[in-house]
């Protein structure tokens, strides 16, 4: 189910959005959905990098598979 949201865009960005939508015969919504969906891959990488940095700094405790299995009584 889709839900409506309100966003504010710079006029130049909105112009580009409309140009792409017209050229591709798609709606603004379609273009924005695709752009956000694609950007999620970038955000996933950013979050992964942040978590790796936290592990390297020792701020996050890491457990081996064997430790987790043992704790869950699976070994």
N, C-alpha and C positions, 0 to 999 in steps of 0.2 A: 504494500500500500504506500502510495506516495503522499508526502505531506508538504504543504507550501511553507516556504521560508522567505524572508525579506533580506536582501543584501544591497549594499551600496557599492557601486563600481565607479572608478574613475571614467570620465567621458571617453577618453582615448581607448581604454580597455573595452568599454561597452561598444564602441564603434568597431573595434576589431572582432569582438564576439559576434556582432550582427553581420559583419562581412563574411566571416567563416560560415555562419549559419546559412546565409543566403547562398553562398557558393556551393555548399554541400547539400542544400535543400533540406536542412534540419532546423529544429527549434533551438532557441537559446538554452532551454532546459536540457536538451540532448547533449549539446556541446559542453555545458557546465558539468553534467553528470559524468561524461567521459573524462573530462579534465580532472575532476576531483578523484575519480576512481583510479586514474593513472598516477596521480600524485600520492595516493596511499602507498604505492610501492616505494617511493622516495621516503615517505615518513617512516615506513617499516625499517628501512635501512638506517635512518637517523636514530631511531629508538634502539635498534640492535647495537649500533656503534656506542651509544650512550651507556647501555647496559654492560658492554664489554669493557669500557673504560672504568665503570664502577667496580667490576670484578677485579680488574688489574690493580685498582687502588686499594682493594681489600675492603671495600664498603659493602659488599654483598657476599654472603656465604654461599659457597657452591658445594653441592653434594654429588657424589658419584652415583651411577646407576645401582651399584651394589649396596651403597648406603641406603638409598631410597627403598630398594627391594627388601632389605633387612628390616628397616623401620616399619614397613607395611606387612611384615611377616611373610614375604613371598620367596624368601631364600631357603 
